Amino acid sequence: MSQTYKPKNKKRKTTHGFLVRMRKSSGKNVILRRLRKGRKKLSV
């Protein structure tokens, strides 16, 4: 059996990046929620 997590920076950015999050209203909500919570990192 192979590993399920094979990290790739490009994939990470294109799936969880800030610009991707800002594209949809649901993604914007994620960012806002994290801002309100006081997270140091809002996205990847």
C-alpha positions, 0 to 999 in steps of 0.5 A: 500500500502506498502513502496517501499524502504526497506533498506538492507545493503547486497542488497545495497552493491551487487547492487551499491558496488565498486567491483560490479561497477568494474566488468563491463566496464560501471561500471568502467566508472561510477567510473571514472566519479565520480572521475573526478567530484570530488566526495568524495564517489565513490560508496556505 
